[in-house]
Amino acid sequence: MKIDWELVGISGESNFLQLFFEAHSGTLLAHCYKSIGNGYGIKSVWGRGAADEKYRKLTPDDPSLSFEDPVLSPVSPHLYTNVIRVEERNGNYDGYVWDSVRRIDLSTGADEIVMTPDAIANDPDEVKAWVSTVHGVSGDGGEVYCSVAHQRRGGRAVSPT
């Protein structure tokens, strides 16, 4: 059976990934995926009030950003997400690079960047470091739990949890 997501306001997405409910704002959230070609894709988050008929896109409409690992705050109407940017070279997709961790206020729609690559200290031997996964938010909402991957010169990436 094929589901027509446009009937509920979700347009342009290839696959539905996950549905969850945020109790503080009464928002149903749909995590979706869209293929953009050559084996690459981006993810977005859509939301609607429990009594509403249609979803609206909550994540910024930037075709190069993928919103991964959505997690909810246990104490406020906030969604945290790990943001990955699709890189392009010579008109072709050429990998992903970590962009940020963002917090979206589900009551107002405000989108706030809470961590960028500048916030992760690289030591001189590292080529780069990035947030590989957002796992959750502390019970008081004050901390976001993440795994950070590090790649050393001449080595493979390591992502300790």
C-alpha positions in Angstrom: 0.0 0.0 0.0 1.4 3.4 -1.0 0.8 6.3 1.4 0.3 9.7 -0.1 2.1 11.9 2.5 1.0 15.1 0.6 -2.6 14.4 1.9 -1.3 15.3 5.4 1.0 18.1 4.3 4.3 16.3 3.9 5.6 17.0 0.3 8.7 16.1 -1.5 9.9 13.3 0.8 10.9 9.8 -0.4 10.5 7.9 2.9 8.9 8.1 6.3 11.4 7.1 9.0 9.9 7.7 12.4 6.9 9.2 14.1 7.0 10.5 17.7 5.0 12.7 20.1 6.3 15.7 22.0 4.0 16.1 25.1 4.9 19.7 26.2 3.7 21.2 22.9 1.3 18.5 21.9 3.2 18.0 18.6 3.3 14.9 16.4 6.7 14.8 14.7 7.5 12.9 11.5 11.2 12.3 10.6 11.4 11.9 6.8 14.1 11.2 4.1 14.4 12.5 0.6 16.7 11.1 -2.0 18.7 13.8 -3.8 20.5 11.6 -6.3 23.7 9.6 -6.7 23.1 7.6 -3.5 22.8 10.8 -1.4 19.8 11.9 0.7 18.7 14.4 3.3 16.4 14.1 6.3 13.9 16.6 7.6 11.4 16.9 10.5 7.8 17.8 10.1 5.3 18.6 12.9 1.6 19.1 13.5 -0.6 19.7 16.6 -2.5 16.5 17.6 -5.7 18.2 16.5 -4.3 19.6 13.2 -4.9 18.0 9.9 -1.6 18.9 8.1 2.1 18.8 9.0 4.4 21.7 8.5 8.1 21.5 7.9 10.0 22.4 11.1 13.6 22.1 9.9 15.0 24.9 7.7 14.3 24.4 4.0 18.0 24.1 2.9 18.5 21.4 0.2 22.1 20.7 1.5 21.2 20.1 5.2 20.2 16.8 6.7 18.6 16.7 10.1 19.7 13.5 11.8 19.2 11.9 15.3 16.1 13.9 16.5 15.8 13.8 20.3 13.3 15.5 22.6 13.9 17.5 25.7 12.3 15.9 28.7 11.4 19.2 30.3 10.5 21.7 27.5 9.1 21.7 23.9 12.4 21.4 22.2 13.8 19.1 19.5 17.5 18.6 19.2 19.0 17.4 16.0 22.5 16.6 14.5 22.8 18.5 11.3 25.0 17.2 8.4 25.7 19.1 5.2 25.9 17.5 1.8 29.1 18.6 0.0 29.1 19.3 -3.7 32.1 19.5 -6.0 31.9 20.3 -9.7 28.1 19.9 -9.6 28.2 16.4 -8.1 27.5 15.3 -4.5 30.8 14.5 -2.8 30.2 13.4 0.7 28.8 14.7 4.0 30.4 17.0 6.6 29.1 17.8 10.1 27.5 21.2 10.3 26.0 21.7 13.8 23.7 20.6 16.6 20.5 22.6 16.6 17.5 23.1 18.9 14.1 23.8 17.5 11.4 25.3 19.7 8.3 23.4 18.9 6.0 26.1 20.3 7.5 29.0 18.3 9.4 27.3 15.4 12.6 29.1 16.4 15.7 27.3 15.2 18.9 27.8 17.2 22.4 26.5 16.6 23.8 25.2 19.9 27.1 23.7 18.7 29.3 24.2 15.7 32.7 22.7 14.6 34.4 25.7 16.4 33.1 24.3 19.7 35.0 21.1 19.4 38.6 21.4 20.3 41.0 19.8 17.8 44.4 18.8 19.0 47.3 19.4 16.6 47.4 15.7 15.6 43.8 15.6 14.6 42.6 16.2 11.0 39.1 16.9 12.3 36.5 16.2 15.0 32.7 16.2 14.7 29.5 15.1 16.4 28.7 11.7 15.0 25.5 11.1 17.0 23.1 13.0 19.3 21.8 10.4 21.8 19.6 12.4 24.2 19.1 15.3 26.6 19.6 15.3 30.3 16.7 15.1 32.7 16.9 18.8 33.5 17.3 19.8 29.8 20.7 21.4 30.5 22.9 19.0 28.6 22.8 17.3 25.2 24.5 13.8 25.1 26.6 13.3 21.9 29.3 11.0 20.6 32.2 12.9 19.1 34.3 11.3 16.4 38.0 12.2 16.0 40.2 11.5 13.0 44.0 11.6 13.4 46.4 12.3 10.6 47.0 9.0 8.7 44.4 7.2 10.8 40.8 6.1 10.7 37.9 8.0 12.4 37.2 6.9 16.0 33.9 7.6 17.7 34.0 6.8 21.4 30.6 6.8 23.1 
